[in-house]
Amino acid sequence: MNIPAYASKVFIGGEWRAATDGGVLPLEDPSSGAAIGEIAAATVADVDAAVTAARASLQGSWGELTAAERGRLLARMGQMVAGEVESLAEMEARDVGKPLKQARADALALARYLEYYGGCADKFHGETIPYLNDYTVYTLREPHGVTGHIIPWNYPMQIIGRSVVAALATGNAAVLKPAAEACLTALEFARIAAEAGLPPGALNVIPGTGIDAGAPLAAHPGVNHVSFTGSTNVGVAVQSAAARNTVPVTLELGGKSPQLVFDDADLDAALPFLVNAGVQNAGQTCSAGSRILVQRGIYDSLVSRLSERFAALRVGPAIDDLDVGPLISAKQKSLVSSFIDRGRESGLKVAAEGALAENAPSGGHYVRPILFVDVDPDHELAQQEIFGPVVVVIPFDTEAQALHIANGAQYGLVAGIWTRDGARQMRLAQQLRAGQVFINNYGAGGGVELPFGGVGRSGHGREKGFEALYGFTTVKTVAALHAKGTD
């Protein structure tokens, strides 16, 4: 794969340019650990320039478009993304380290987000409010203005779709700060937007580190809304910075999502979901279903079947399109490996591990998927977000005990319920502390239309679906008193 020349540039006001101080960062292939190019290292001067360009666009060509015109532009971009799925997938796989089939699904999801929000643009509006007889009262849904988007490295295309595209659909001008570890498809998105005719400044992309580019963006007084996806600790810092400017923040943070498997569950249907939810993207997923809670009556049988599937998982280079690819970096590999080592040292039972492909480069950041069983619900591996292919299995006896364990972590992003009992499904769906609950499935195939976000340490606000449009707008109330007639 050839790295495009503009990969080492920032995209501001519709133009590719070097970072203000000329800084660059190394671009690494997680599958081999080899350097494959450079990206721009934006700093506060580039943040200032991007926010200024976004503001000018709002006051100019972008702000002058009607909602229908915005929608057509986004739909056009969606068609262009759909026509470049394979090249985008290869780029994402090489950049992030995920298998090609997963990267391809991400590219298709980005196309769908553009199609969906393009269709929503002119269908999102205010309401009239019945009030006193002498008044006409209505509300307007207006864009915040300049929105800042700080996204992580695990799902660049997906998160651009659910965050940046929704902001554009409602008329905001966006400044996107992709992660330094993986930003190629974010830059490709900027290229596609420009070719589709998006007015200059409506979208600005400034790669760089969190310290040099992300923090200044979150704290910038010219930003009217901040959307952040990432770790809980950094999310707290982003919210604190934005609070100084009294602007709203959407936070999609960590997770330690449970899957509750009852003894009446269809295990044949559940097994693929139970495994994939824990190891997809090498476990580097906020909504990973990494805690499997199993009722005692089927515990031994399900552990045996899970072990077979984990042992059959193959780990290797992203381009080989195996079950699991590498972690994003040596730092992430070290972090995940330390969790695994502590689990072993504490006496946790390892039921199975995946296998590393023979051709996996020695410099790649590989961790074999691992299944720990008979885990105490309070153990570190059952409480902390590991962000690697590590799954723990916890036994339970009663529904009440399962609910207590499931709600016993500090996070509340996603939960899965596996049971044929309809009444139990409804009870638990209401009682589980999570932003999304899946019944006899996990993830609903991605669900562009489905609101997504968490509670507790998993954040607040919602992305995806029509609900996201509310977060990227503010409400204005207009109350008009009718003039008295003179007849």
Residue pairs with C-beta under 8 A, 6 or more apart in sequence:
1 90
1 91
1 94
3 27
3 36
3 37
3 184
4 187
4 188
4 191
6 16
6 187
6 191
7 27
7 37
7 38
7 39
7 184
7 187
8 18
8 24
8 37
8 38
8 39
8 40
9 16
9 17
9 18
9 19
9 40
9 187
10 16
10 17
10 18
10 19
10 40
10 42
10 46
10 50
10 204
10 205
10 206
10 207
11 187
11 190
11 194
11 203
11 204
11 205
11 206
12 46
12 49
12 50
12 53
12 201
12 204
12 206
13 49
13 50
13 53
13 56
13 57
13 200
13 201
13 204
14 53
14 194
14 199
14 200
14 201
15 200
18 40
19 40
19 41
19 42
19 43
19 46
19 208
20 42
20 43
20 45
20 46
20 49
21 41
21 43
21 45
23 40
23 41
23 42
23 43
24 38
24 39
24 40
24 41
25 38
25 39
25 40
25 41
25 180
25 207
25 208
25 209
26 35
26 37
26 38
27 35
27 36
27 37
27 38
27 39
27 95
27 184
28 34
28 35
28 36
28 181
28 329
29 35
29 36
29 94
29 95
29 97
30 96
30 97
30 318
30 325
30 326
30 327
30 328
30 329
30 364
30 365
31 94
31 97
31 316
31 317
31 318
31 319
31 325
31 326
31 360
31 361
31 364
32 317
32 361
32 363
32 364
33 330
33 361
33 363
33 364
33 365
34 361
34 363
36 94
39 180
39 183
39 184
39 187
39 207
40 46
40 206
40 207
40 208
41 180
41 207
41 208
41 209
41 212
41 213
42 177
42 206
42 207
42 208
42 212
42 213
43 208
43 212
43 213
43 216
44 212
44 213
44 216
46 206
46 208
46 213
47 175
47 177
47 206
47 213
47 216
47 217
47 220
48 216
48 220
50 175
50 204
50 206
51 146
51 148
51 175
51 217
51 220
51 222
51 223
52 222
53 200
53 201
53 204
54 146
54 173
54 174
54 175
54 201
54 202
54 204
55 145
55 146
55 173
55 201
55 222
56 201
57 63
57 173
57 199
57 200
57 201
57 202
58 143
58 145
58 146
58 172
58 173
58 201
60 199
60 201
61 199
61 200
62 171
62 173
62 198
62 199
62 201
62 202
63 171
63 173
65 73
65 171
65 199
66 122
67 121
67 122
67 124
67 171
68 121
68 122
70 118
70 121
70 122
70 168
70 169
70 171
71 117
71 118
71 119
71 120
71 121
71 122
71 169
72 118
73 118
73 196
73 197
73 198
74 114
74 115
74 117
74 118
74 121
74 165
74 168
74 169
75 114
75 115
75 118
75 119
76 118
76 196
76 197
77 114
77 118
77 192
77 193
77 196
77 198
78 111
78 112
78 113
78 114
78 115
78 118
79 111
80 192
80 195
80 196
81 88
81 107
81 110
81 111
81 114
81 189
81 192
82 108
82 111
84 107
84 188
84 192
85 104
85 107
85 108
85 111
86 104
88 103
88 107
88 110
88 157
88 185
88 188
89 100
89 103
89 104
89 106
89 107
90 100
90 103
90 319
91 103
91 184
91 185
91 188
92 98
92 103
92 106
92 107
92 156
92 157
92 182
92 184
92 185
93 99
93 100
93 102
93 103
93 318
93 319
93 325
94 184
94 318
94 319
95 156
95 182
95 183
95 184
95 185
96 103
96 153
96 154
96 156
96 182
96 281
96 318
96 325
96 328
97 282
97 318
97 325
97 326
97 327
97 328
97 364
97 365
98 106
98 281
98 282
98 318
98 325
99 318
99 320
99 321
99 322
99 323
99 324
99 325
100 318
100 319
100 321
101 321
102 280
102 281
102 325
103 318
105 446
106 155
106 156
106 157
106 158
107 157
107 185
109 157
109 158
109 161
109 446
109 448
110 157
110 158
110 160
110 161
110 165
110 189
112 161
112 448
113 158
113 160
113 161
113 162
113 165
113 166
113 448
114 161
114 165
116 448
116 449
117 165
117 166
117 168
117 169
117 469
118 169
120 169
120 466
120 469
121 169
121 170
124 141
124 169
124 170
124 466
124 469
124 473
125 141
126 138
126 139
126 140
126 141
126 475
126 476
127 138
127 139
128 136
128 137
128 138
129 137
129 138
129 139
129 477
130 137
131 137
131 479
134 481
134 482
135 479
135 480
135 481
135 482
136 479
136 480
136 482
137 477
137 478
137 479
137 480
138 477
138 478
139 475
139 476
139 477
139 478
140 475
140 476
140 478
141 170
141 469
141 470
141 473
141 474
141 475
142 171
142 473
142 474
142 475
142 476
143 167
143 170
143 171
143 172
143 472
143 473
143 474
144 172
144 224
144 225
144 247
144 248
144 472
144 473
144 474
145 172
145 173
145 224
145 225
146 172
146 173
146 174
146 175
146 222
146 223
146 224
146 225
147 167
147 172
147 173
147 174
147 175
147 223
147 224
147 225
147 226
147 227
147 472
148 174
148 175
148 177
148 217
148 218
148 220
148 223
148 225
148 226
148 227
149 160
149 163
149 164
149 167
149 174
149 175
149 176
149 177
149 226
149 227
149 228
150 177
150 210
150 214
150 217
150 218
150 226
150 227
150 228
150 229
150 230
150 238
151 159
151 160
151 163
151 176
151 177
151 178
151 179
151 186
151 229
151 230
152 159
152 179
152 229
152 230
153 178
153 179
153 180
153 181
153 182
153 183
153 328
154 182
154 281
154 284
154 285
154 286
154 328
155 281
155 285
156 178
156 179
156 182
156 183
156 184
156 185
156 186
157 185
157 189
158 446
159 229
160 176
160 185
160 186
160 189
161 448
162 448
162 452
162 463
162 464
162 468
163 227
163 229
163 250
163 463
163 468
164 174
164 176
164 189
164 203
166 463
166 468
166 469
166 471
166 472
167 174
167 225
167 227
167 472
168 174
168 198
168 202
168 203
169 469
169 472
170 469
170 472
170 473
172 224
172 225
172 472
173 201
173 202
173 203
173 204
174 202
174 203
174 204
175 204
175 206
175 217
175 223
176 186
176 190
176 203
176 204
176 205
176 206
177 205
177 206
177 207
177 208
177 213
177 214
177 217
178 186
178 187
178 205
178 207
180 207
180 208
180 209
180 210
181 328
181 329
182 328
183 205
183 207
186 205
186 207
187 205
187 207
189 203
189 205
190 203
190 205
193 202
193 203
194 200
206 213
206 217
207 213
208 214
210 234
214 238
215 237
215 241
217 223
217 226
218 226
218 228
218 237
218 238
218 241
218 242
219 241
219 242
219 244
219 245
220 245
221 245
223 242
223 245
223 247
224 247
225 247
225 248
225 249
225 250
225 471
225 472
226 238
226 239
226 242
226 247
226 248
226 249
226 250
227 249
227 250
227 461
227 463
228 234
228 235
228 238
228 239
228 249
228 250
228 251
228 252
229 251
229 252
229 253
229 286
230 253
231 253
231 254
231 385
232 253
232 254
232 411
232 457
232 458
232 459
235 251
235 253
235 459
238 249
238 251
239 249
239 251
242 248
242 249
243 249
248 461
248 471
249 461
250 453
250 459
250 460
250 461
250 462
250 463
250 471
251 459
251 460
251 461
252 286
252 452
252 453
252 454
252 458
252 459
252 461
252 463
253 286
253 411
253 413
253 454
253 457
253 458
253 459
254 286
254 385
254 411
254 413
254 457
254 458
255 286
255 287
255 288
255 385
255 411
255 412
255 413
255 414
255 454
255 458
256 290
256 291
256 382
256 383
256 384
256 385
256 409
256 410
256 411
257 277
257 287
257 288
257 289
257 290
257 291
257 411
257 413
257 414
257 415
257 416
257 434
258 289
258 291
258 292
258 293
258 405
258 406
258 409
258 415
258 416
258 432
259 273
259 274
259 277
259 289
259 291
259 292
259 293
259 415
259 416
259 417
259 418
259 442
260 293
260 402
260 403
260 406
260 415
260 416
260 417
260 418
260 419
260 428
261 267
261 270
261 274
261 292
261 293
261 294
261 295
261 298
261 302
261 418
262 295
262 399
262 402
262 418
262 419
262 421
262 424
263 295
263 296
263 297
263 298
264 419
264 420
264 421
265 298
265 418
265 419
265 420
265 440
266 418
266 420
266 440
267 298
267 301
267 302
267 305
269 440
270 418
270 440
271 305
271 306
271 309
273 289
273 416
273 441
273 442
273 443
274 289
274 292
274 306
274 418
274 442
275 306
275 309
275 310
275 313
275 391
276 442
277 288
277 289
277 290
277 416
277 442
277 443
278 288
278 289
278 290
278 292
278 369
278 389
278 390
278 391
279 313
279 323
279 324
279 354
279 369
279 389
279 391
280 288
281 325
282 324
282 325
282 326
282 327
282 367
282 388
282 389
283 290
283 336
283 369
283 386
283 387
283 388
283 389
283 390
283 391
284 327
284 328
284 332
284 387
284 388
286 385
286 413
286 458
287 413
287 414
287 436
287 443
287 452
288 387
289 414
289 416
289 442
290 386
290 390
290 391
290 392
291 382
291 391
291 392
291 394
291 406
291 409
292 306
292 391
292 392
292 393
292 394
293 393
293 394
293 395
293 396
293 402
293 405
293 406
294 302
294 303
294 393
294 394
294 395
294 396
295 395
295 396
295 397
295 402
296 395
296 396
296 397
299 395
302 393
303 351
303 373
303 393
306 351
306 352
306 371
306 393
307 351
307 352
307 371
307 373
308 352
310 351
310 352
310 353
310 354
310 369
310 370
310 371
310 391
311 352
311 353
311 354
311 355
312 354
313 323
313 324
313 354
313 355
313 368
313 369
314 322
314 323
314 324
314 354
314 355
314 357
315 322
315 323
315 324
315 325
315 326
315 354
315 355
315 356
315 357
315 360
315 366
315 367
315 368
315 369
316 322
316 324
316 325
316 356
316 357
316 359
316 360
316 366
317 325
317 326
317 357
317 359
317 360
317 361
317 364
318 325
318 326
320 357
320 359
322 357
323 354
323 369
324 354
324 369
324 389
326 333
326 364
326 365
326 366
327 333
327 336
327 365
327 366
327 367
327 388
328 365
329 365
330 365
332 365
332 387
332 388
333 365
333 366
333 367
335 387
335 388
336 367
336 386
336 387
336 388
336 389
336 390
337 367
339 380
339 381
339 384
339 386
339 388
339 390
340 367
340 370
340 388
340 390
342 380
342 381
343 372
343 379
343 380
343 381
343 390
344 350
346 379
346 380
348 372
348 374
348 375
348 379
348 381
348 392
349 372
349 373
349 374
350 370
350 371
350 372
350 373
351 371
351 372
351 373
351 393
352 370
352 371
353 368
353 369
353 370
353 371
354 368
354 369
354 370
354 389
355 368
356 366
356 368
360 366
367 388
367 389
368 389
369 389
369 390
369 391
370 389
370 390
370 391
371 391
371 393
372 381
372 390
372 391
372 392
372 393
373 392
373 393
374 393
374 395
375 381
375 382
375 392
375 393
375 394
376 382
376 394
377 383
377 394
377 405
377 408
378 408
379 392
381 390
381 392
382 392
382 394
382 409
383 408
383 409
383 410
385 411
394 405
396 402
396 405
399 424
399 427
399 428
402 428
403 428
403 431
403 432
406 415
406 432
406 433
407 431
407 432
407 433
410 456
410 457
411 454
411 456
411 457
411 458
412 433
412 434
412 435
412 454
412 455
412 456
412 457
412 458
413 434
413 435
413 436
413 453
413 454
413 458
413 459
414 434
414 435
414 436
414 437
414 438
414 442
414 454
415 432
415 434
415 436
415 437
415 438
416 437
416 438
416 439
416 441
416 442
417 424
417 425
417 428
417 429
417 432
417 437
417 438
417 439
417 440
418 440
419 425
419 439
419 440
425 439
425 440
428 437
429 437
429 439
433 455
433 456
434 454
434 455
435 451
435 452
435 453
435 454
435 455
435 458
435 462
436 450
436 451
436 452
438 444
444 450
447 464
447 465
448 464
448 465
449 464
449 465
449 466
450 464
450 465
451 462
451 463
451 464
451 465
451 466
451 467
451 468
452 462
452 463
452 464
452 465
453 459
453 460
453 461
453 462
453 463
454 460
461 471
462 468
462 470
462 471
463 471
